[in-house]
Amino acid sequence: MAETVLPGEDAVLEVVSPDGGRRYVRVTQLPFLIGRGAETGNHLQLSDRRISRNCAAIVIEANRFYLEDRGQRRGLFVNGEKVESRKLQNGDVITFGLEDSYEILFRLASGSGEESFPQLLTRIEHITSSEPGGGLRKLNQLLEATALLHSQLPLDEVLATMLDHTVSITDADRGLLLEPDAGGALRVHLARRSGNLRLPPESLTPSQTAIQLALKQQSPVITEDLAQADMDLQGAQSIVAQRLRAVVVIPLWVLTRAKTQESMVNVKRGELLGVLYLDSKRPAAFSKLDRQILDALAADAASILDNARLVERERERQRLEQEINIARDIQQALLPRNFPDTPNFCVTGVNFPCLSVGGDYFDVFRVSDGRTAFVIADVSGKGLGAAILTTMLQGALSGMTLGTDPARVFNHVNRFLCEHSEVGRYATVFFGLLDNDGHLEFINAGHPSPILIRRGAAEEAFTEGSFPVGLVPEAQYTAACVKLEPGDTLVLFTDGVTEAMDPEEQLFGVPRLRQVLTGQMQCPLEQLQKCVLEAVENFTRGARQADDLTLLIVRYRATAASTTTDTDIPASRSASSASATLRATQQAGGGSGSL
């Protein structure tokens, strides 16, 4: 496939996250793909489950940028208007038919309405044409400096080059770049002298009087001859000690744009990025020409510094995103892919983290005595911290394949987490061991009760239990045993199901889940899972969700030899009596009961 040539204008996407955070992404290749996740080759990946994986693309037609809808299910919008294909102009706002999702602002480097670099150079060339040779040399250096605006070099290399150009342009003896530290105090970050030579930053003492004067008046201080300056500058200790005769101080500010009520865009001065400082021991070191160039350089240097920081932040974001993707791949690889399907037992499950990685997990595995274990867990919180704990829990519980007693494992994991309180997380867990005859040994550590579907009725049959693991050091975990009937189905879930919210912030809730499951006695497990997921999706109507969603569905289907159904129990009350039977079983010490 031939590579598409980009137009002369640089396109940059300003990506505004739902939480208000901003990042900048350059359109470096075409078609430029936008969507959820990296699986479909998206260049801009948006972490919102409501955004389609194949969402949109930026393409080139007749040397112009166009936006194409590639399958966004709620539609693609430019400036609030739904589009299928639309030519993009500077300042266009791209949205996805969602109120609280991402917003993308399309930017063109030369379409902002501000003075462009060629116009700036033309203006300065007219000013400097009276100086044979010298003006063109300085203009060429300024052009090279402004080219750094789109540089992808490391931050310090960009800044050092900018400083070298500035010293060369002004014929200063030395140039410093000061940046605020964590406490806001300005510290020398880089120092250069003429000839592109480095100076040790810790050995330099710039004039604090001149710096504070520039910050106070929020404009550059340019003094050609300190002997003619005001008395405060003349008498400054650092100026006298170093015998300085000329000083330039340029504050570097972030310029931010804010929308007013009339939807106009105003440029406002934002945070202080740093200070560009130049000095010389020669009087009249900074000529009138140099002062005019410095006026232009004041804005450009701030843009160079801000852009270099954005590049570094973007690299850090990409590095972190890569690490998160690795963590996501590991977490997804640990989930079971092939569920055991025997004549007595079948299972299915699904996991949807609300972020790239999540705090939910489920597992199904065989243990040494022939029984099958199944577990569902929900770690407090989301993201990488929760994902690390889910992996640890999964490893600990899978150790029961060697025959370890479940209660001992739960008590050990609880003590371990409580003793390491700095972890700051706990987990609700439901763990079960099922044999071929329908005997279910289980531990419920603070998890929502699974729904038991028996003879068409759906009830919360496992409401009794202990505390979540990692929350209460004194908690003790004991296993309870019950007897499942052939055809009994257990629907295990995390609160991402029952606490899913619609746009009016109403919860899906357990009663609605039971209603979906009622009458689904003979429904295939994959179809039953699909019914629950569709019910949740239809209820939420696209509202953004804050919790991971996990389902695990287990059905006991004993062979004819082990079938022992109680035909005397009416179907209308068989499931509702399960909870009472289970509570009586647990109060008697966890013996075997019959559901």
C-alpha positions as CSV (number, residue, x, y, z in Angstrom):
1,M,0.0,0.0,0.0
2,A,1.5,3.4,-1.0
3,E,2.1,5.8,1.7
4,T,-0.2,8.9,1.6
5,V,1.5,12.2,1.4
6,L,0.4,14.6,4.1
7,P,-0.6,18.2,3.2
8,G,1.8,21.0,3.9
9,E,-0.2,21.9,7.0
10,D,0.4,20.0,10.2
11,A,-2.7,18.5,11.8
12,V,-2.9,18.0,15.6
13,L,-5.7,16.5,17.6
14,E,-6.4,18.0,21.0
15,V,-8.0,15.1,22.9
16,V,-10.2,16.1,25.8
17,S,-11.0,13.2,28.2
18,P,-14.3,12.8,30.1
19,D,-12.4,13.9,33.3
20,G,-11.2,17.2,31.6
21,G,-7.6,16.0,31.0
22,R,-6.0,17.0,27.7
23,R,-3.4,15.5,25.4
24,Y,-2.1,16.3,21.9
25,V,-1.7,13.7,19.1
26,R,-0.2,14.6,15.7
27,V,-1.7,13.1,12.6
28,T,1.5,11.4,11.3
29,Q,0.1,8.9,8.8
30,L,-3.1,8.3,6.8
31,P,-5.6,6.9,7.1
32,F,-5.4,7.9,10.8
33,L,-7.7,5.5,12.6
34,I,-9.7,6.4,15.8
35,G,-11.5,3.9,18.0
36,R,-11.6,1.9,21.2
37,G,-8.6,-0.4,21.8
38,A,-5.6,-1.3,19.7
39,E,-6.9,-4.5,18.2
40,T,-8.0,-2.9,14.9
41,G,-4.8,-0.8,14.5
42,N,-6.2,2.4,15.9
43,H,-3.6,5.3,16.0
44,L,-5.7,7.2,18.6
45,Q,-7.2,4.8,21.2
46,L,-10.1,6.0,23.3
47,S,-11.0,4.1,26.6
48,D,-14.8,4.2,26.5
49,R,-16.8,1.0,26.0
50,R,-19.5,2.9,24.2
51,I,-17.1,4.0,21.4
52,S,-16.8,1.4,18.6
53,R,-13.5,-0.4,17.9
54,N,-13.8,0.7,14.3
55,C,-15.0,4.2,14.9
56,A,-13.6,6.9,12.6
57,A,-10.7,7.8,10.3
58,I,-9.0,10.9,9.1
59,V,-8.2,10.7,5.4
60,I,-6.9,13.0,2.6
61,E,-8.9,14.0,-0.4
62,A,-7.8,16.8,-2.8
63,N,-5.0,17.7,-0.4
64,R,-7.6,18.3,2.4
65,F,-8.3,16.5,5.6
66,Y,-11.6,14.6,5.9
67,L,-13.3,12.8,8.7
68,E,-15.1,9.5,7.9
69,D,-17.5,7.5,10.0
70,R,-16.1,3.9,10.1
71,G,-18.8,2.4,12.3
72,Q,-19.5,4.5,15.4
73,R,-22.8,3.0,16.5
74,R,-24.2,6.2,18.0
75,G,-23.0,8.3,15.1
76,L,-20.1,10.7,14.5
77,F,-20.5,14.5,15.0
78,V,-18.6,17.5,13.9
79,N,-19.6,20.7,15.7
80,G,-22.7,19.0,16.8
81,E,-23.8,17.9,13.3
82,K,-24.0,14.2,12.5
83,V,-21.8,13.3,9.6
84,E,-20.7,10.4,7.5
85,S,-17.9,12.2,5.7
86,R,-16.9,15.8,6.3
87,K,-14.0,18.1,5.4
88,L,-12.2,19.2,8.6
89,Q,-11.3,22.8,9.3
90,N,-9.2,24.3,11.9
91,G,-11.1,24.4,15.3
92,D,-13.7,21.7,14.4
93,V,-14.9,19.7,17.4
94,I,-15.4,16.0,16.9
95,T,-17.8,14.1,19.3
96,F,-19.3,10.6,19.4
97,G,-23.0,11.1,20.3
98,L,-22.3,10.7,24.0
99,E,-22.7,13.5,26.6
100,D,-19.8,12.5,28.9
101,S,-17.3,11.0,26.6
102,Y,-14.2,12.2,24.6
103,E,-14.1,15.4,22.6
104,I,-11.5,16.0,19.9
105,L,-10.5,19.4,18.6
106,F,-8.9,19.4,15.1
107,R,-6.0,21.9,14.8
108,L,-4.0,23.1,11.8
109,A,-0.6,24.6,12.4
110,S,-1.1,27.5,10.0
111,G,-4.9,28.0,10.4
112,S,-5.1,29.6,13.8
113,G,-5.5,33.2,12.6
114,E,-2.3,34.2,14.4
115,E,0.9,35.5,12.7
116,S,2.6,32.6,11.1
117,F,6.3,32.0,11.2
118,P,6.9,33.1,7.6
119,Q,5.0,36.3,8.2
120,L,7.0,36.9,11.4
121,L,10.3,36.4,9.5
122,T,9.2,38.7,6.7
123,R,8.4,41.4,9.3
124,I,11.7,41.0,11.0
125,E,13.6,40.9,7.7
126,H,12.2,44.4,6.9
127,I,13.4,45.6,10.3
128,T,16.9,44.2,9.8
129,S,17.5,44.8,6.1
130,S,19.7,47.8,6.9
131,E,22.3,45.6,8.5
132,P,24.4,43.9,5.8
133,G,24.7,40.2,6.3
134,G,24.1,40.2,10.1
135,G,20.3,40.4,9.9
136,L,20.0,37.4,7.5
137,R,22.3,35.3,9.7
138,K,20.2,36.0,12.7
139,L,16.9,35.4,10.9
140,N,18.2,32.0,9.7
141,Q,19.0,31.1,13.3
142,L,15.6,32.2,14.5
143,L,14.0,30.1,11.7
144,E,16.0,27.1,13.0
145,A,14.9,27.8,16.5
146,T,11.2,28.0,15.6
147,A,11.4,24.8,13.7
148,L,11.9,23.1,17.0
149,L,8.2,23.7,17.7
150,H,7.5,20.4,15.9
151,S,10.6,18.6,17.0
152,Q,10.4,15.0,18.4
153,L,13.8,15.3,20.1
154,P,14.2,14.6,23.8
155,L,13.2,17.6,26.0
156,D,16.7,18.7,27.2
157,E,18.1,18.4,23.7
158,V,15.3,20.7,22.4
159,L,15.8,23.2,25.2
160,A,19.6,23.2,24.8
161,T,19.4,23.9,21.1
162,M,16.9,26.7,21.7
163,L,19.2,28.2,24.3
164,D,22.2,28.0,21.9
165,H,20.2,29.8,19.2
166,T,19.2,32.5,21.6
167,V,22.7,33.1,22.8
168,S,23.9,33.2,19.2
169,I,21.2,35.5,18.0
170,T,21.7,38.0,20.8
171,D,25.6,37.8,21.1
172,A,25.1,37.3,24.8
173,D,27.9,36.0,27.0
174,R,25.7,33.3,28.5
175,G,22.1,32.1,28.5
176,L,20.1,30.3,31.2
177,L,16.8,28.5,31.3
178,L,15.2,28.6,34.8
179,E,12.2,26.4,35.6
180,P,10.0,26.2,38.7
181,D,10.6,23.3,41.1
182,A,7.9,21.5,43.0
183,G,7.7,24.4,45.5
184,G,7.5,27.1,42.7
185,A,11.0,28.4,43.2
186,L,12.9,29.1,40.0
187,R,16.1,26.9,39.6
188,V,18.6,26.9,36.8
189,H,17.8,24.0,34.5
190,L,20.2,24.6,31.6
191,A,23.1,27.0,31.1
192,R,25.0,27.7,27.9
193,R,27.7,30.2,26.7
194,S,28.7,31.4,23.3
195,G,30.0,28.7,21.0
196,N,27.4,26.1,22.1
197,L,29.4,25.4,25.3
198,R,27.7,24.0,28.4
199,L,28.0,25.7,31.8
200,P,27.4,24.0,35.1
201,P,24.0,25.2,36.3
202,E,24.8,25.0,40.0
203,S,27.7,27.5,39.6
204,L,25.6,30.3,38.2
205,T,23.8,33.1,40.0
206,P,21.4,35.0,37.7
207,S,20.1,38.4,38.8
208,Q,17.1,37.7,41.0
209,T,16.2,41.4,41.0
210,A,15.8,41.4,37.2
211,I,13.9,38.1,37.3
212,Q,11.5,39.3,39.9
213,L,10.9,42.6,38.0
214,A,10.0,40.7,34.8
215,L,7.6,38.4,36.7
216,K,6.0,41.3,38.5
217,Q,5.3,43.3,35.3
218,Q,4.6,40.0,33.4
219,S,6.7,41.2,30.4
220,P,10.4,40.9,29.3
221,V,13.0,43.1,31.0
222,I,15.6,44.1,28.4
223,T,18.4,46.4,29.7
224,E,21.1,47.3,27.2
225,D,23.3,49.2,29.7
226,L,22.8,48.6,33.4
227,A,24.7,51.8,34.2
228,Q,21.6,53.6,32.8
229,A,19.0,51.3,34.5
230,D,17.1,52.1,37.7
231,M,19.0,52.0,41.0
232,D,17.5,48.7,42.1
233,L,19.1,46.9,39.1
234,Q,22.3,48.9,39.3
235,G,22.8,47.9,43.0
236,A,21.7,44.3,42.7
237,Q,24.4,42.2,44.5
238,S,24.7,39.6,41.7
239,I,25.0,42.2,39.0
240,V,27.7,44.1,40.9
241,A,29.6,40.9,41.8
242,Q,29.6,39.6,38.3
243,R,30.3,43.0,36.7
244,L,27.3,42.6,34.4
245,R,26.5,45.5,32.0
246,A,23.5,44.1,30.0
247,V,20.6,41.7,31.1
248,V,17.6,40.2,29.3
249,V,14.9,38.4,31.2
250,I,11.9,36.8,29.3
251,P,9.1,35.1,31.3
252,L,7.7,32.1,29.5
253,W,4.0,31.5,30.0
254,V,1.6,28.9,28.7
255,L,-1.1,30.5,26.5
256,T,-4.4,28.8,27.1
257,R,-7.7,29.2,25.2
258,A,-11.0,29.4,27.0
259,K,-14.6,29.6,25.6
260,T,-16.7,32.5,26.8
261,Q,-20.5,32.4,27.1
262,E,-20.7,33.8,23.6
263,S,-18.6,30.9,22.4
264,M,-15.8,33.1,21.4
265,V,-12.2,31.9,22.1
266,N,-10.0,34.1,24.2
267,V,-6.3,33.6,24.7
268,K,-5.3,33.7,28.4
269,R,-2.0,33.6,30.2
270,G,-1.6,30.3,32.0
271,E,1.1,28.8,34.3
272,L,4.6,30.0,34.3
273,L,6.8,27.6,32.3
274,G,10.1,29.2,33.2
275,V,12.4,32.1,32.5
276,L,14.8,32.7,29.7
277,Y,17.8,34.8,31.1
278,L,20.6,36.3,29.1
279,D,23.4,38.6,30.3
280,S,26.7,40.1,29.2
281,K,29.6,42.1,30.6
282,R,29.7,44.3,27.5
283,P,27.6,47.5,27.6
284,A,25.1,47.9,24.8
285,A,25.4,44.1,24.1
286,F,21.8,43.9,23.0
287,S,21.2,46.2,20.0
288,K,17.9,47.6,18.9
289,L,17.7,44.8,16.3
290,D,18.2,42.2,19.0
291,R,15.5,43.6,21.2
292,Q,13.0,43.3,18.3
293,I,14.0,39.8,17.6
294,L,13.7,39.0,21.4
295,D,10.2,40.4,21.4
296,A,9.3,37.7,18.8
297,L,11.4,35.1,20.5
298,A,9.6,35.6,23.8
299,A,6.4,34.0,22.4
300,D,8.2,31.4,20.4
301,A,10.4,30.2,23.3
302,A,7.4,29.5,25.4
303,S,5.8,27.6,22.6
304,I,9.0,25.6,22.1
305,L,9.2,24.8,25.8
306,D,5.5,23.9,26.0
307,N,5.6,21.7,22.9
308,A,8.7,19.9,24.1
309,R,7.0,19.1,27.4
310,L,3.9,17.9,25.5
311,V,6.1,15.6,23.4
312,E,7.8,14.2,26.6
313,R,4.4,13.7,28.3
314,E,3.1,12.0,25.2
315,R,6.1,9.6,25.2
316,E,5.5,8.9,28.9
317,R,1.8,8.4,28.2
318,Q,2.6,6.0,25.4
319,R,5.1,4.1,27.6
320,L,2.5,3.8,30.4
321,E,-0.2,2.8,27.8
322,Q,2.2,0.1,26.5
323,E,2.7,-1.2,30.1
324,I,-1.1,-1.2,30.7
325,N,-1.6,-3.1,27.4
326,I,0.9,-5.7,28.6
327,A,-1.0,-5.9,31.9
328,R,-4.3,-6.2,30.1
329,D,-3.0,-9.0,27.9
330,I,-1.6,-10.9,30.9
331,Q,-4.9,-10.4,32.8
332,Q,-7.0,-11.6,29.9
333,A,-4.7,-14.5,29.2
334,L,-5.2,-15.7,32.8
335,L,-9.0,-15.9,32.3
336,P,-10.2,-19.4,31.3
337,R,-10.7,-19.9,27.6
338,N,-11.9,-23.5,27.4
339,F,-14.5,-24.3,30.0
340,P,-14.9,-27.9,31.2
341,D,-18.0,-29.4,29.8
342,T,-18.8,-32.8,31.2
343,P,-22.1,-34.9,31.3
344,N,-22.7,-33.5,34.8
345,F,-21.5,-29.9,34.6
346,C,-21.3,-27.0,32.2
347,V,-20.1,-23.4,32.6
348,T,-19.6,-20.1,30.7
349,G,-18.4,-16.7,31.7
350,V,-17.4,-13.2,30.5
351,N,-15.5,-10.2,31.8
352,F,-15.6,-6.6,30.7
353,P,-13.3,-4.2,32.5
354,C,-14.4,-0.6,32.5
355,L,-10.8,0.4,32.0
356,S,-8.0,-1.4,30.1
357,V,-7.4,-3.5,33.2
358,G,-9.9,-4.2,36.0
359,G,-10.5,-5.6,39.4
360,D,-12.9,-8.4,38.5
361,Y,-12.0,-11.9,37.6
362,F,-13.4,-15.4,37.4
363,D,-11.8,-18.8,37.1
364,V,-12.8,-22.5,36.6
365,F,-10.4,-25.4,37.2
366,R,-10.2,-29.0,38.3
367,V,-8.9,-30.0,41.7
368,S,-7.0,-33.2,42.6
369,D,-10.0,-35.1,44.0
370,G,-12.0,-34.8,40.8
371,R,-14.2,-31.9,41.8
372,T,-14.4,-28.7,39.7
373,A,-13.7,-25.3,41.4
374,F,-15.2,-22.1,40.2
375,V,-14.6,-18.6,41.6
376,I,-15.7,-15.0,41.0
377,A,-14.0,-12.0,42.7
378,D,-14.3,-8.2,42.8
379,V,-11.3,-6.2,44.1
380,S,-12.1,-2.8,45.5
381,G,-11.0,0.0,43.0
382,K,-10.1,-0.3,39.4
383,G,-7.0,0.0,37.2
384,L,-3.5,-1.4,37.6
385,G,-3.7,-1.7,41.5
386,A,-6.8,-3.8,41.4
387,A,-5.5,-5.9,38.5
388,I,-2.3,-6.8,40.5
389,L,-4.4,-8.0,43.4
390,T,-6.8,-10.0,41.2
391,T,-3.7,-11.8,39.8
392,M,-2.4,-12.6,43.3
393,L,-5.8,-13.9,44.4
394,Q,-6.1,-16.0,41.3
395,G,-2.7,-17.6,41.9
396,A,-3.5,-18.3,45.6
397,L,-6.8,-19.9,44.9
398,S,-5.6,-21.9,41.9
399,G,-3.1,-23.5,44.4
400,M,-6.1,-25.5,45.6
401,T,-5.6,-27.8,42.6
402,L,-3.1,-29.5,44.9
403,G,-5.8,-30.3,47.4
404,T,-5.5,-27.5,50.0
405,D,-8.5,-26.9,52.2
406,P,-10.4,-23.8,50.9
407,A,-11.1,-22.3,54.4
408,R,-7.4,-22.4,55.3
409,V,-6.5,-20.7,52.0
410,F,-9.1,-17.9,52.6
411,N,-7.9,-17.4,56.2
412,H,-4.3,-17.2,55.0
413,V,-5.0,-14.7,52.2
414,N,-7.1,-12.5,54.5
415,R,-4.3,-12.4,57.1
416,F,-1.7,-11.6,54.5
417,L,-3.7,-8.7,53.0
418,C,-4.6,-7.3,56.5
419,E,-1.0,-7.5,57.6
420,H,0.0,-5.5,54.5
421,S,-2.5,-2.7,55.0
422,E,-0.5,-0.4,52.8
423,V,-1.9,-2.4,49.9
424,G,-5.2,-0.6,50.7
425,R,-7.5,-3.0,48.9
426,Y,-9.8,-5.9,49.7
427,A,-11.9,-8.3,47.6
428,T,-15.3,-9.9,47.7
429,V,-15.1,-13.6,46.6
430,F,-17.5,-16.5,46.0
431,F,-15.7,-19.8,45.7
432,G,-17.4,-23.2,45.0
433,L,-16.3,-26.8,44.6
434,L,-18.8,-29.1,42.8
435,D,-18.6,-32.9,42.4
436,N,-20.4,-35.1,40.0
437,D,-23.2,-35.9,42.4
438,G,-24.2,-32.2,42.8
439,H,-22.5,-31.6,46.2
440,L,-21.4,-28.0,46.3
441,E,-18.9,-26.8,49.0
442,F,-18.6,-23.1,49.0
443,I,-17.3,-20.0,50.7
444,N,-18.9,-16.6,50.3
445,A,-16.5,-13.8,51.3
446,G,-18.8,-10.8,51.2
447,H,-19.8,-11.3,47.6
448,P,-23.3,-10.7,46.2
449,S,-25.3,-13.9,46.5
450,P,-25.4,-15.9,43.2
451,I,-28.9,-16.3,41.7
452,L,-30.2,-19.9,41.8
453,I,-32.5,-20.8,38.9
454,R,-34.5,-23.8,39.9
455,R,-37.6,-25.0,38.1
456,G,-38.0,-21.6,36.4
457,A,-37.8,-19.5,39.6
458,A,-34.8,-17.3,40.3
459,E,-33.7,-16.5,44.0
460,E,-30.8,-15.2,46.0
461,A,-29.9,-18.5,47.7
462,F,-26.5,-17.7,49.2
463,T,-27.0,-14.6,51.2
464,E,-25.1,-15.9,54.2
465,G,-21.3,-15.4,54.3
466,S,-18.3,-13.7,55.9
467,F,-16.4,-10.5,55.4
468,P,-14.4,-9.6,52.2
469,V,-10.8,-10.9,52.3
470,G,-8.3,-8.2,53.3
471,L,-10.8,-6.1,55.3
472,V,-11.2,-7.6,58.9
473,P,-8.1,-9.3,60.4
474,E,-10.3,-11.3,62.8
475,A,-12.5,-12.7,60.1
476,Q,-12.8,-16.5,60.0
477,Y,-13.9,-18.4,56.9
478,T,-15.6,-21.8,56.9
479,A,-17.0,-23.8,54.1
480,A,-20.7,-24.7,53.8
481,C,-22.1,-27.6,51.7
482,V,-25.4,-27.9,49.8
483,K,-26.9,-30.3,47.3
484,L,-27.8,-29.2,43.8
485,E,-30.6,-30.8,41.8
486,P,-30.2,-31.6,38.2
487,G,-30.9,-28.6,36.0
488,D,-30.0,-26.1,38.8
489,T,-28.2,-23.1,37.4
490,L,-26.1,-20.6,39.4
491,V,-25.6,-17.1,38.0
492,L,-22.6,-15.4,39.6
493,F,-22.0,-11.8,39.0
494,T,-20.2,-8.7,40.2
495,D,-21.7,-5.3,41.1
496,G,-21.0,-4.1,37.5
497,V,-24.3,-5.9,36.6
498,T,-26.6,-4.9,39.5
499,E,-25.1,-1.4,39.9
500,A,-25.2,-0.5,36.2
501,M,-26.9,2.9,35.9
502,D,-29.1,4.4,33.3
503,P,-28.8,8.1,32.3
504,E,-31.1,9.0,35.2
505,E,-28.6,7.2,37.6
506,Q,-31.1,4.5,38.5
507,L,-29.6,1.1,39.3
508,F,-30.3,-2.1,37.3
509,G,-30.6,-3.9,40.7
510,V,-31.1,-7.5,41.8
511,P,-34.9,-7.6,41.3
512,R,-34.5,-6.7,37.6
513,L,-31.8,-9.4,37.2
514,R,-34.0,-12.0,38.8
515,Q,-36.8,-11.0,36.5
516,V,-34.5,-11.5,33.5
517,L,-33.5,-15.0,34.8
518,T,-37.0,-16.2,35.8
519,G,-38.3,-18.9,33.5
520,Q,-34.8,-19.6,31.9
521,M,-34.5,-23.1,33.2
522,Q,-33.8,-24.8,29.9
523,C,-32.1,-21.8,28.2
524,P,-28.5,-22.7,26.9
525,L,-25.9,-21.0,29.0
526,E,-24.5,-18.8,26.2
527,Q,-28.0,-17.6,25.4
528,L,-28.7,-16.9,29.1
529,Q,-25.5,-14.9,29.3
530,K,-26.5,-12.9,26.2
531,C,-29.9,-12.2,27.7
532,V,-28.3,-10.7,30.8
533,L,-25.8,-8.6,28.9
534,E,-28.5,-7.3,26.5
535,A,-30.8,-6.4,29.4
536,V,-28.0,-4.4,31.1
537,E,-27.1,-2.6,27.9
538,N,-30.7,-1.8,27.0
539,F,-31.2,-0.5,30.6
540,T,-28.1,1.8,30.6
541,R,-28.9,3.3,27.2
542,G,-25.3,4.2,26.6
543,A,-24.6,5.8,30.0
544,R,-20.9,5.6,31.0
545,Q,-20.3,2.9,33.6
546,A,-17.9,3.1,36.5
547,D,-17.6,-0.7,37.4
548,D,-16.2,-3.8,35.8
549,L,-18.8,-6.3,34.6
550,T,-18.3,-10.0,35.1
551,L,-20.7,-13.0,34.7
552,L,-20.1,-16.6,35.5
553,I,-22.9,-19.1,34.9
554,V,-22.7,-22.7,36.2
555,R,-25.3,-25.5,35.5
556,Y,-25.4,-28.9,37.2
557,R,-26.9,-31.5,34.9
558,A,-26.4,-34.9,36.6
559,T,-26.6,-38.2,34.7
560,A,-29.7,-40.3,35.1
561,A,-27.9,-42.5,37.7
562,S,-27.4,-39.6,40.1
563,T,-30.7,-37.8,39.5
564,T,-32.6,-37.4,42.8
565,T,-35.1,-34.6,42.2
566,D,-37.7,-33.9,44.8
567,T,-40.9,-34.0,42.8
568,D,-43.0,-33.2,45.9
569,I,-41.8,-29.6,46.1
570,P,-43.9,-27.3,43.9
571,A,-41.9,-25.3,41.4
572,S,-43.4,-22.1,42.7
573,R,-41.7,-22.4,46.1
574,S,-38.7,-24.7,45.4
575,A,-36.2,-21.9,44.8
576,S,-37.6,-19.6,47.5
577,S,-37.1,-22.4,50.1
578,A,-33.5,-22.7,49.0
579,S,-32.4,-19.7,51.1
580,A,-34.0,-21.0,54.3
581,T,-32.6,-24.5,53.8
582,L,-29.1,-23.0,53.2
583,R,-29.2,-20.8,56.3
584,A,-30.3,-23.8,58.4
585,T,-27.4,-25.8,56.9
586,Q,-24.8,-23.1,57.7
587,Q,-26.1,-22.6,61.3
588,A,-25.8,-26.3,61.9
589,G,-22.1,-26.0,61.1
590,G,-21.8,-26.3,57.3
591,G,-23.1,-29.8,56.9
592,S,-24.6,-31.2,53.7
593,G,-28.1,-29.9,52.8
594,S,-30.4,-30.3,49.9
595,L,-31.6,-27.4,47.8
